[in-house]
Amino acid sequence: MPRSRAGWVRSDGRYSRAVKLEQVRRAYSSVAELYIGLFGTSQQVHADDLALIGRQLAGRPGTVLDLGCGPGHITDYLRSLGVDATGIDMVPEFIAHAQAAHPGGRYQLGSMEALDVADHSTAGILAWGSLIHLPPQDLDGVLAEFRRAMAPAGRLVTSFFVGDEVAAFDHKVVTAYRWPVDEFSERLARAGFTEVERLQRPSEGPHRPHAAIAAIATEGLGRIRQASGGNRHEVLQEPPVARRAPRRSGPRRSTPGG
Ligand SMILES: C[S@@+](CC[C@H](N)C(=O)[O-])C[C@H]1O[C@@H](n2cnc3c(N)ncnc32)[C@H](O)[C@@H]1O
């Protein structure tokens, strides 16, 4: 196995993915207290975002996973709406905080890249700002795992930073990637999720342009098939192009850390 400066690298990319994940985990661990202070309550989330999350994920039967839940405040918000929500994050400091701050809640340490749930068992997934650190070549594998877990017609809600092209940028915690909104939507479609709602905000003050997409799990498993062994995946067909006009823009916050 060749060794790169980042760590051991296999030709299928699996081990290097583990190294990148560990970099993200350590980066959030080292700023967890600060992050919780800046972003850790639902009052610190834009009202339009909370409304979208509630509209798309509340009022349906079944379990919703808040993947990359951070301090757990949005999981708690979902529970306040009567949703059977579980928060999952790979940073122990966040899970410890969430359990202490929301004692009635359900929070687990784990990775969104290998969910401990049966196929098609999950009514909804929230990945709020938690896909932003994935290098573009790793996004499809994670979406395939979401699609595996998702029940028919389940809802996915996710948010990310927007740019004219897919590009890395210097996020305050650790390198993140911005996406053209249509391109992100196409990746979702390829994985078997059809966009049903979009929210976009332009750059404002220190906040970068931001988007959120809600998508529904469509029939079949999508056009990405996960090959045996983790993050390897293949696209089975070309994706349909799903273009939509931006919806509305509003004031204030962006995805945390932007
Ligand atoms: C920008 S923060 C967003 C946190 C929270 N959703 C919020 O809105 O405040 C990104 C979060 O995703 C988590 N994360 C990133 N990759 C993850 C993975 N593979 N599994 C679980 N959590 C992950 C990080 O630990 C961090 O808590």
The ligand as an SDF file (V2000), in Angstrom:
LIG
                    3D

 27 29  0  0  0  0  0  0  0  0999 V2000
  -21.3010   22.3240   10.1440 C   0  0  0  0  0  0  0  0  0  0  0  0
  -21.5620   21.1630   11.4320 S   0  0  0  0  0  0  0  0  0  0  0  0
  -23.3310   21.1190   11.4940 C   0  0  0  0  0  0  0  0  0  0  0  0
  -23.8400   20.6220   12.8320 C   0  0  0  0  0  0  0  0  0  0  0  0
  -25.3530   20.7420   13.0170 C   0  0  0  0  0  0  0  0  0  0  0  0
  -26.0790   19.9850   12.0120 N   0  0  0  0  0  0  0  0  0  0  0  0
  -25.7690   22.2010   13.0050 C   0  0  0  0  0  0  0  0  0  0  0  0
  -26.5880   22.5780   12.1670 O   0  0  0  0  0  0  0  0  0  0  0  0
  -25.2580   22.9540   13.8380 O   0  0  0  0  0  0  0  0  0  0  0  0
  -21.1440   19.6210   10.6720 C   0  0  0  0  0  0  0  0  0  0  0  0
  -21.3510   18.4320   11.6020 C   0  0  0  0  0  0  0  0  0  0  0  0
  -21.2960   17.2270   10.8440 O   0  0  0  0  0  0  0  0  0  0  0  0
  -20.6300   16.2590   11.6090 C   0  0  0  0  0  0  0  0  0  0  0  0
  -20.1490   15.2310   10.6950 N   0  0  0  0  0  0  0  0  0  0  0  0
  -19.3850   15.4030    9.5980 C   0  0  0  0  0  0  0  0  0  0  0  0
  -19.1630   14.2220    9.0010 N   0  0  0  0  0  0  0  0  0  0  0  0
  -19.8150   13.2940    9.7410 C   0  0  0  0  0  0  0  0  0  0  0  0
  -19.9700   11.8810    9.6340 C   0  0  0  0  0  0  0  0  0  0  0  0
  -19.3990   11.1850    8.6570 N   0  0  0  0  0  0  0  0  0  0  0  0
  -20.7270   11.2470   10.5540 N   0  0  0  0  0  0  0  0  0  0  0  0
  -21.3140   11.9250   11.5750 C   0  0  0  0  0  0  0  0  0  0  0  0
  -21.1800   13.2650   11.7450 N   0  0  0  0  0  0  0  0  0  0  0  0
  -20.4420   13.9300   10.8320 C   0  0  0  0  0  0  0  0  0  0  0  0
  -19.5610   17.0320   12.3240 C   0  0  0  0  0  0  0  0  0  0  0  0
  -19.0540   16.3270   13.4320 O   0  0  0  0  0  0  0  0  0  0  0  0
  -20.3260   18.3030   12.7090 C   0  0  0  0  0  0  0  0  0  0  0  0
  -20.9750   18.1270   13.9340 O   0  0  0  0  0  0  0  0  0  0  0  0
  1  2  1  0
  2  3  1  0
  2 10  1  0
  3  4  1  0
  4  5  1  0
  5  6  1  0
  5  7  1  0
  7  8  2  0
  7  9  1  0
 10 11  1  0
 11 12  1  0
 11 26  1  0
 12 13  1  0
 13 14  1  0
 13 24  1  0
 14 15  1  0
 14 23  1  0
 15 16  2  0
 16 17  1  0
 17 18  1  0
 17 23  2  0
 18 19  1  0
 18 20  2  0
 20 21  1  0
 21 22  2  0
 22 23  1  0
 24 25  1  0
 24 26  1  0
 26 27  1  0
M  CHG  2   2   1   9  -1
M  END
$$$$
